[in-house]
Amino acid sequence: MKIIAIGRNYAEHAKELNNPVPTTPVIFMKPDTALLKDNKPFYHPDFSQDIHHEIELVLKVSKEGRHISEKFAANYYEEIALGVDFTARDIQSRHKEKGLPWELAKAFDSSAPVSNFVPKAKFADVYNISFGLNINGESRQQGNTKNLLFSFERIIAFVSQYITLKKGDLIFTGTPEGVGKVAIGDHLEGYLEGDKLLDFYIK
Ligand code: MG
């Protein structure tokens, strides 16, 4: 199982980090050791002083495919979850300055909490799904898939030109604006269309 993630897929988030709005999807990956399930606590690593939350929708790949056309790409995921793409922003900033890869900032252990999955059939329109993140009871991020720069189909088609997608792979689809630092003791609650799917602590 692999985790593929899309960066800068909501224009307002790209702007808040002073990044250009991309014209093709920005891709990075996390290993399976990044996955954190069942609302287990996230243990703040001591190699970073600036771990950021990025709430995102996560697609679960439902069958193997490569060179998938955009027209058929919707057939390659059946379930959606909420995830947090934890990012060591201090490390990422240093690596971006030097043109170095992002793995140390993005792929560390437990950097990908993921909720239970919901069948996509439950949503009337996958391009009008609201989601958000509260920390200690206050809203920090609010997003809606109507603001995606690259659709789920476009992401699946694009990635599968380069990397074979396998059943069970996860795709993090990008975060809306409002990213920020987490601290030990914080209580994170993630909502998908009003349903609380993520509920865990930073330890
Ligand atoms: Mg992200």
Boltz pocket constraint, residues with backbone or C-beta under 6 A from the ligand:
constraints:
  - pocket:
      binder: B
      contacts: [[A, 5], [A, 6], [A, 7], [A, 54], [A, 56], [A, 85], [A, 172], [A, 174], [A, 175]]
      max_distance: 6.0
